[in-house]
Amino acid sequence: MDIVYLAAVIVAAITLPRQRALVVAVGAWAFCVALVGWGPAKSDGVHVATAGFWLPWAVVLVLGVGLALGIGTLRNRRAARNG
């Protein structure tokens, strides 16, 4: 599910303005967490009441937001350079 989330963030960061890409990053993260924690991707080994569930997902959220910001910054620099 992490790969699906990061792919969605990369696509959003490439195609959308930075603010919307950040909204997509947080929304997609919440959607993926819900799928893994309570939805069809849930397994019996997932315990949502533990830090073992939330800490890795927090790291994934930070990575996704960082990707959205980084790609947005690169797009802005390239647009400014090209006129």
C-alpha positions in Angstrom: 0.0 0.0 0.0 3.0 2.3 0.6 3.9 2.0 -3.1 0.4 2.9 -4.2 0.5 6.0 -1.9 3.9 7.2 -3.1 2.9 6.7 -6.7 -0.3 8.7 -6.2 1.8 11.5 -4.5 4.3 11.6 -7.4 1.6 11.8 -10.0 -0.2 14.5 -8.1 3.0 16.5 -7.6 3.8 16.3 -11.3 0.3 17.2 -12.5 -1.1 19.5 -9.8 -0.1 22.8 -8.2 1.8 22.4 -4.9 -1.1 23.1 -2.6 -3.4 20.6 -4.3 -0.6 18.1 -4.4 -0.2 18.4 -0.6 -4.0 17.9 -0.1 -3.8 14.8 -2.3 -0.8 13.6 -0.3 -2.6 13.8 3.0 -5.9 12.5 1.6 -4.3 9.6 -0.1 -2.4 8.8 3.1 -5.6 8.8 5.1 -7.3 6.6 2.5 -4.4 4.1 2.5 -4.2 4.0 6.3 -8.0 3.3 6.4 -7.6 0.5 3.8 -4.9 -1.2 5.7 -6.3 -0.6 9.2 -9.9 -1.3 8.7 -10.7 -2.0 5.1 -10.1 -4.8 2.5 -6.3 -4.7 2.9 -6.5 -5.5 6.6 -4.9 -8.6 7.9 -5.2 -10.3 11.3 -1.6 -9.1 12.1 -2.5 -5.4 11.9 -3.1 -3.8 15.3 -4.1 -0.2 14.9 -3.9 0.6 18.6 -0.1 0.3 18.6 2.8 2.5 17.7 4.0 -0.3 15.4 1.1 0.6 13.1 1.2 4.3 13.3 5.0 5.0 13.3 5.7 3.5 9.9 2.7 5.3 8.4 3.9 8.6 9.9 7.2 8.1 8.2 5.4 7.3 4.9 3.4 10.5 5.3 6.5 12.6 5.9 8.1 11.0 2.8 5.0 11.7 0.7 4.8 15.3 1.8 8.5 15.7 1.2 8.1 14.3 -2.3 5.2 16.7 -3.1 7.2 19.7 -1.8 10.4 18.6 -3.6 8.8 17.9 -6.9 6.8 21.2 -6.7 9.9 23.1 -6.0 11.7 21.5 -9.0 8.7 22.3 -11.2 8.7 25.9 -10.1 12.4 26.3 -10.7 12.1 24.8 -14.1 9.2 27.0 -15.0 11.1 30.1 -13.8 14.1 29.2 -15.8 12.2 28.5 -19.0 10.4 31.8 -18.7 
